[in-house]
């Protein structure tokens, strides 16, 4: 029997359970060891979730009292819309939870919050090699065909 999954905003007491998920997400994208994010970035990211003036938000997935997934998203203005647009920045589930609907439910949770905020658009990016993620994303969204460019300045 599969236990139920709860999608909810984090609370400050979740930090110790959120941090390993955050570290796992960053490791997936090569940010570990010498290239790991500075602790001050992790601390600032966590604090943003609880600051009403920040556009950055989070949801966590909880199963049987354990956090098993996270997503971070932010709202921003757009030159092509009046309502807020949502960028789903981070999505991660424990490897043991993959294929059990956690990612899909986290994405659905973001969709719900976007609708509540009066928005209609959610977008995100992933690495071309993220085959497992892309399998899910192809089911819950449409690839718009855009190529993302970026650089540090």
C-alpha atoms as a printed R data frame, in Angstrom:
    type eleno elety resid chain resno      x      y       z
1   ATOM     1    CA   UNK     A     1  0.000  0.000   0.000
2   ATOM     2    CA   UNK     A     2  1.387  3.406  -1.020
3   ATOM     3    CA   UNK     A     3  1.298  6.050   1.659
4   ATOM     4    CA   UNK     A     4 -0.144  9.439   0.824
5   ATOM     5    CA   UNK     A     5  1.953 12.364  -0.276
6   ATOM     6    CA   UNK     A     6  1.472 15.844   1.159
7   ATOM     7    CA   UNK     A     7  2.528 18.879  -0.895
8   ATOM     8    CA   UNK     A     8  2.914 21.944   1.313
9   ATOM     9    CA   UNK     A     9  4.974 25.078   1.874
10  ATOM    10    CA   UNK     A    10  7.987 24.517   4.110
11  ATOM    11    CA   UNK     A    11  8.085 25.747   7.696
12  ATOM    12    CA   UNK     A    12 11.262 26.975   9.421
13  ATOM    13    CA   UNK     A    13 11.535 23.675  11.307
14  ATOM    14    CA   UNK     A    14 11.956 21.837   7.964
15  ATOM    15    CA   UNK     A    15 15.459 23.178   7.357
16  ATOM    16    CA   UNK     A    16 17.315 20.043   8.511
17  ATOM    17    CA   UNK     A    17 15.162 17.869   6.215
18  ATOM    18    CA   UNK     A    18 15.180 20.340   3.295
19  ATOM    19    CA   UNK     A    19 18.959 20.811   3.265
20  ATOM    20    CA   UNK     A    20 19.853 17.248   2.104
21  ATOM    21    CA   UNK     A    21 17.310 17.577  -0.714
22  ATOM    22    CA   UNK     A    22 18.816 20.937  -1.675
23  ATOM    23    CA   UNK     A    23 22.306 19.420  -1.578
24  ATOM    24    CA   UNK     A    24 21.111 16.517  -3.737
25  ATOM    25    CA   UNK     A    25 19.609 18.897  -6.277
26  ATOM    26    CA   UNK     A    26 22.810 20.903  -6.460
27  ATOM    27    CA   UNK     A    27 24.953 17.765  -6.727
28  ATOM    28    CA   UNK     A    28 22.792 16.609  -9.666
29  ATOM    29    CA   UNK     A    29 23.884 19.765 -11.495
30  ATOM    30    CA   UNK     A    30 27.538 19.435 -10.470
31  ATOM    31    CA   UNK     A    31 27.485 21.918  -7.608
32  ATOM    32    CA   UNK     A    32 29.240 19.841  -4.964
33  ATOM    33    CA   UNK     A    33 32.693 19.580  -3.423
34  ATOM    34    CA   UNK     A    34 34.888 22.422  -4.697
35  ATOM    35    CA   UNK     A    35 32.060 23.800  -6.874
36  ATOM    36    CA   UNK     A    36 29.398 23.644  -4.124
37  ATOM    37    CA   UNK     A    37 27.305 26.702  -3.438
38  ATOM    38    CA   UNK     A    38 28.571 28.864  -0.606
39  ATOM    39    CA   UNK     A    39 26.655 28.291   2.619
40  ATOM    40    CA   UNK     A    40 25.592 31.955   2.591
41  ATOM    41    CA   UNK     A    41 23.690 31.291  -0.661
42  ATOM    42    CA   UNK     A    42 21.924 28.288   0.868
43  ATOM    43    CA   UNK     A    43 21.039 30.286   3.983
44  ATOM    44    CA   UNK     A    44 19.764 33.244   1.944
45  ATOM    45    CA   UNK     A    45 17.715 30.932  -0.270
46  ATOM    46    CA   UNK     A    46 16.081 29.322   2.771
47  ATOM    47    CA   UNK     A    47 15.307 32.695   4.377
48  ATOM    48    CA   UNK     A    48 13.695 33.992   1.183
49  ATOM    49    CA   UNK     A    49 10.926 31.416   1.488
50  ATOM    50    CA   UNK     A    50  9.762 33.095   4.701
51  ATOM    51    CA   UNK     A    51 10.094 36.743   3.635
52  ATOM    52    CA   UNK     A    52  6.787 38.178   2.429
53  ATOM    53    CA   UNK     A    53  8.653 40.729   0.277
54  ATOM    54    CA   UNK     A    54 10.533 38.078  -1.687
55  ATOM    55    CA   UNK     A    55  9.118 36.679  -4.953
56  ATOM    56    CA   UNK     A    56 10.819 33.315  -4.253
57  ATOM    57    CA   UNK     A    57  8.648 30.492  -2.899
58  ATOM    58    CA   UNK     A    58  8.957 26.799  -2.118
59  ATOM    59    CA   UNK     A    59  6.918 23.655  -1.761
60  ATOM    60    CA   UNK     A    60  8.019 20.389  -0.224
61  ATOM    61    CA   UNK     A    61  6.693 16.873  -0.640
62  ATOM    62    CA   UNK     A    62  6.225 14.913   2.567
63  ATOM    63    CA   UNK     A    63  5.576 11.189   2.856
64  ATOM    64    CA   UNK     A    64  5.226  9.475   6.237
65  ATOM    65    CA   UNK     A    65  6.710 12.488   8.037
66  ATOM    66    CA   UNK     A    66  9.807 12.634   5.798
67  ATOM    67    CA   UNK     A    67 10.547 15.269   3.165
68  ATOM    68    CA   UNK     A    68 11.060 13.479  -0.144
69  ATOM    69    CA   UNK     A    69 11.030 16.333  -2.654
70  ATOM    70    CA   UNK     A    70 11.218 20.069  -3.157
71  ATOM    71    CA   UNK     A    71 10.457 22.736  -5.679
72  ATOM    72    CA   UNK     A    72 11.370 26.413  -5.688
73  ATOM    73    CA   UNK     A    73  9.623 28.921  -7.882
74  ATOM    74    CA   UNK     A    74  9.410 32.658  -8.321
75  ATOM    75    CA   UNK     A    75  7.026 35.185  -9.753
76  ATOM    76    CA   UNK     A    76  8.152 37.975 -12.050
77  ATOM    77    CA   UNK     A    77  6.761 40.564 -14.419
78  ATOM    78    CA   UNK     A    78  6.764 40.061 -18.152
79  ATOM    79    CA   UNK     A    79  6.684 42.460 -21.067
80  ATOM    80    CA   UNK     A    80  4.091 40.259 -22.788
81  ATOM    81    CA   UNK     A    81  1.602 39.725 -19.940
82  ATOM    82    CA   UNK     A    82 -0.194 41.777 -17.341
83  ATOM    83    CA   UNK     A    83 -0.423 38.971 -14.786
84  ATOM    84    CA   UNK     A    84  2.615 37.486 -13.019
85  ATOM    85    CA   UNK     A    85  4.671 34.811 -14.748
86  ATOM    86    CA   UNK     A    86  6.150 31.924 -12.792
87  ATOM    87    CA   UNK     A    87  9.608 30.475 -13.235
88  ATOM    88    CA   UNK     A    88  9.896 27.021 -11.688
89  ATOM    89    CA   UNK     A    89 13.578 27.157 -10.798
90  ATOM    90    CA   UNK     A    90 14.336 23.959  -8.883
91  ATOM    91    CA   UNK     A    91 12.703 20.533  -8.696
92  ATOM    92    CA   UNK     A    92 14.182 17.517  -6.931
93  ATOM    93    CA   UNK     A    93 12.989 14.244  -5.457
94  ATOM    94    CA   UNK     A    94 14.883 11.595  -3.574
95  ATOM    95    CA   UNK     A    95 16.111  8.893  -5.952
96  ATOM    96    CA   UNK     A    96 14.034  6.337  -4.017
97  ATOM    97    CA   UNK     A    97 10.893  8.391  -4.768
98  ATOM    98    CA   UNK     A    98 11.374  8.814  -8.503
99  ATOM    99    CA   UNK     A    99  8.615  7.318 -10.586
100 ATOM   100    CA   UNK     A   100  6.138  7.586  -7.701
101 ATOM   101    CA   UNK     A   101  4.469 10.846  -8.768
102 ATOM   102    CA   UNK     A   102  6.350 13.210  -6.458
103 ATOM   103    CA   UNK     A   103  7.701 15.471  -9.209
104 ATOM   104    CA   UNK     A   104  4.338 15.600 -10.955
105 ATOM   105    CA   UNK     A   105  2.559 16.541  -7.722
106 ATOM   106    CA   UNK     A   106  5.122 19.222  -6.909
107 ATOM   107    CA   UNK     A   107  4.647 20.734 -10.374
108 ATOM   108    CA   UNK     A   108  0.854 20.562  -9.909
109 ATOM   109    CA   UNK     A   109  1.282 22.351  -6.584
110 ATOM   110    CA   UNK     A   110  3.106 25.169  -8.337
111 ATOM   111    CA   UNK     A   111  0.380 25.323 -11.002
112 ATOM   112    CA   UNK     A   112 -2.236 25.712  -8.259
113 ATOM   113    CA   UNK     A   113 -0.330 28.559  -6.602
114 ATOM   114    CA   UNK     A   114  0.141 30.332  -9.920
115 ATOM   115    CA   UNK     A   115 -3.607 30.205 -10.547
116 ATOM   116    CA   UNK     A   116 -4.248 31.584  -7.042
117 ATOM   117    CA   UNK     A   117 -1.855 34.457  -7.811
118 ATOM   118    CA   UNK     A   118 -3.788 35.261 -10.994
119 ATOM   119    CA   UNK     A   119 -1.089 33.903 -13.282
120 ATOM   120    CA   UNK     A   120 -1.385 31.603 -16.263
121 ATOM   121    CA   UNK     A   121  2.175 30.779 -17.308
122 ATOM   122    CA   UNK     A   122  4.780 28.525 -15.699
123 ATOM   123    CA   UNK     A   123  8.056 27.740 -17.392
124 ATOM   124    CA   UNK     A   124 11.336 26.093 -16.491
125 ATOM   125    CA   UNK     A   125 14.537 24.784 -17.974
126 ATOM   126    CA   UNK     A   126 16.503 21.597 -17.542
127 ATOM   127    CA   UNK     A   127 19.691 20.168 -18.912
128 ATOM   128    CA   UNK     A   128 19.391 18.277 -22.178
129 ATOM   129    CA   UNK     A   129 20.843 15.181 -20.461
130 ATOM   130    CA   UNK     A   130 18.117 15.077 -17.792
131 ATOM   131    CA   UNK     A   131 16.280 12.250 -19.531
132 ATOM   132    CA   UNK     A   132 14.190 11.186 -16.534
133 ATOM   133    CA   UNK     A   133 13.087 14.741 -15.819
134 ATOM   134    CA   UNK     A   134 12.306 15.424 -19.444
135 ATOM   135    CA   UNK     A   135 10.118 12.313 -19.610
136 ATOM   136    CA   UNK     A   136  7.929 13.851 -16.897
137 ATOM   137    CA   UNK     A   137  8.111 17.381 -18.297
138 ATOM   138    CA   UNK     A   138  6.922 16.204 -21.705
139 ATOM   139    CA   UNK     A   139  3.763 14.915 -19.978
140 ATOM   140    CA   UNK     A   140  2.940 18.029 -17.931
141 ATOM   141    CA   UNK     A   141  4.104 20.881 -20.182
142 ATOM   142    CA   UNK     A   142  5.043 21.821 -23.722
143 ATOM   143    CA   UNK     A   143  8.595 22.364 -24.920
144 ATOM   144    CA   UNK     A   144  8.454 25.796 -26.553
145 ATOM   145    CA   UNK     A   145 11.558 25.243 -28.664
146 ATOM   146    CA   UNK     A   146 13.569 28.047 -27.090
147 ATOM   147    CA   UNK     A   147 17.285 27.687 -26.410
148 ATOM   148    CA   UNK     A   148 18.518 29.287 -23.182
149 ATOM   149    CA   UNK     A   149 21.667 31.415 -23.216
150 ATOM   150    CA   UNK     A   150 23.451 32.800 -20.212
151 ATOM   151    CA   UNK     A   151 26.749 34.037 -18.919
152 ATOM   152    CA   UNK     A   152 28.226 35.420 -15.755
153 ATOM   153    CA   UNK     A   153 29.015 39.131 -15.923
